[in-house]
Amino acid sequence: MNTNEQFQMRLRRLVGVALFTALAYVVMLLIHFPVSFLTLDVKDAVITLCGLCFEPISALVSSVIVALVEMLTVSSTGVYGFVMNAIGTATFSVTVSLIYKYKKSFFGAIVGLLSGILAMTAVMMVFNLVVTPWYMHVEVAQVRNMIPTLLLPFNLVKATFNAAVVLLLYKPVSNVLQKTGFLPKSEAALKFDRRTILVTVAAIVLMVASIILIFQVLGGTFKFGI
């Protein structure tokens, strides 16, 4: 690959990251599942797809940009919302994409997604104990009491839902990016074989189960638009 081709590929990647970042902001605006003072949305999945396609650092940058623009435009939680959004999204997306970067296989993808779910849940528990008392003007003990009934199940469900979306969409998205020149050609093209079908069914089941838990167990609702 000569210098001009390298420059064009870098430019395509920059445009690709910008497109993923814009899409993450749009889906954050349009699709919400409010649960108490928390919100489940799909931006984590979009940013994780960005990291899987364009390196983990892209996921980190996109996480911060989307959280910052959200704070400046539509969020009512100010700096608290920015910090929690950026940390939660970055933890999930960077963990998944970093593991997959060094183990580009189906096994690596599954390990990355499971690790992302656990990492995000654990990190959000810590930051809820540190940041939420300051934001809500309550004692740490009150936040600690919310962990088993709200904070822990919500973050597990949120991370699982986004992991399922990533599992469902990564192969189709990466194939489209390869065909349009945003990614180099790969032999790992999308095939409608038995494993692909099983992965698709499993992802859909996880997404449906997550939504049911949001509505039936956590008392969440659905909101479309701002």
N, C-alpha and C positions, 0 to 999 in steps of 0.2 A: 504494500500500500504506500503510494507516494505522499508527499507533503500535502498536496491539494486534496487528495482523497481523505487524508486524516483530518484536515480542517473541515471538510464537508461533513464527515461523520460526527465530529465534535459539535458542529453547528446543529445538526439534526438532533443530537442528544440534548442539547440545550433547549431547543424548541420542544422536544418531547417532554422534558421535565417541566417546562412552563405550561404545557397543555395539561399534564397530570395535576399540577398545582391548581390551575384554574378549575379543572373538573372537580377536584376535591372541595374547593370553595363552593361551587355550585350545588353539589349534592348535600353539603352541609346546610346550605340555605333551604333546600327543598324538602329533604327527608329527615324527620325528627321522630324519636320515640321518647318523649319526656317521662321521667320517673322521679317524682319528688323534685329536688333541686338539681337533678342530674339529667343528662340527655344522651341517648344513644343515637349515633348517626353513622353514615357509611364512609366518611372521609378517611378514616384509618385504613380501610381496605384499598381505596384509591391511591393513597400515598405509599402503602406497602407495595402495590403493583409497580409504582414508580421506582421504588428501591430495588425491586427484583429485576426490573428491566434496565435501569440506569445506575446501578451501584448504590450501596447503603448511604453514602454521603448525600445523594440526591433526596433520599427519604428524610434525612435529618433537616436539610435546608427547607424542603417543602413543608415539613411539620411546623417549623417555626414561622414561615411566611403565612401559611393558612391561619394559624392561631393568632398571629399579629393582625392580619387583615380582618379576621372575625371580630377581634376586640375593638378595632377602630370603626367597624361598620354596624354590626348588628348585636353584638353581645352586651348584656347588661351587667355582667359580672366583673368587668374591668380587668385589672392586673391578675386577680385571682383566677379568672377564667382562662386568661392567656397562659399563665404558668401551668395550670392543670392540663389544659388542652395540649400544649406543646410537649410537656413531659410524657403524658399518656400516649399520644400518637407516636412520638419519636421512639419511645421505649419499645412499643409493639413493632413498628415498621422497620426500625434499624436492626432489632434482634432477628426478625424473620429474614430480612434480606442479607444480613451479614453471614448467618449460618448457611444460607443457600449459595452465597457467593463462593464459599469454600467446599461445598458439597452439592454440586449441581446434579441432583438426581431426585427421583420421586421420594426416596427415603429422606434426603436432605430437606426437601420441601416440607414434609410432614414433621420432621424434628424441629425445623425452623418455626413452623406455625404453632406447634405445641409449646415451644420455648417462649415464643412471643406472647401467647396467652398467659403463661405462668409469670413471665417477667413483668408484663403490664399490670397484672393483678397485684403482684407483690409491691411494685413500685408505687402504685396508686394508693395502696393501704398506708404505706409510710408517709406519703405526701398529704394524704387526707388527715392523718394524725398531726402533722406539722403545720399545714397551711389552713385547713378548714376551720379549726378553732379561732384563728385570727380573723378569717373572713366572716364567719357566722356569729362571732362574739360569744362563743360558748366555751365551756370547759372541755379539756381533752377527754375526760371521762365520758362526756355526752357523745362525742364523736366515736369513741371506742365502743359505746353501746350500739351504734348504728352499723358496725362492721358486720356482724352475723346476719342481720335482717335486711340490710340495704346495700352497703358499700361493697362487701365481698361478692354477694351474688350478682349485683349489677355489673361490676367490672369483669367477672367471669363470663357472664352472658354477652356483654358488649364485645369482649375480645374474641369469644367463640364465634359470634355472628360475623364479625369482620374477617376472621380466619376462614370461615366457610365461603364468604364472598370471594376472597382471594383464591381459594382452592377451585372455585367454579370458573373464575374468569382469567386466571393467569395464562393458560395455554392459548385460548382464543385471542387474547390481547397481544401476547408476544408474537403470535403468528401474523397478526395484522401489522404490527410494527416492523416485522421482517419484510413483509411484502411491500410495504410503503417506503422502505429504505431507512427507517429510524434505527433499526438494529441489523447487525450482520446476519447473513443467512445461516441457518442452523439445520442440522440433520434431524433434530428432534421436533419434527413438524407434528401438528395436531392430527391424531388418528382416532377414528371412532371405533376403537377396539374395546374389549371387555373391561379393561382397567379404567379407561376414560369414562365409560358408562357408569361404572361403580363409583368412581370419584364424583361424577356429576350428581348421582342420586344421593350419595352421602352428604355432599355440600348442601343440597336442597333440603334434606332432612334436618341438618343442623340449623339451617337458617329458619325453617319453620318452627322447630323446637325452641329456638331462642326467642322468636317473636311471641310464641305461646307463653313462655315463662315471663316475658316482659309484661304481657297483658294480664295473665291469670294469677301469677305469683307476686310480682312486684307492683302491680297496680298501675302500669304505665298506659299511655295513650299514643295515638298516632297523629302527627301534625304534618301537613304538606304546605310548604311555603314559609315565608317569614312570619 
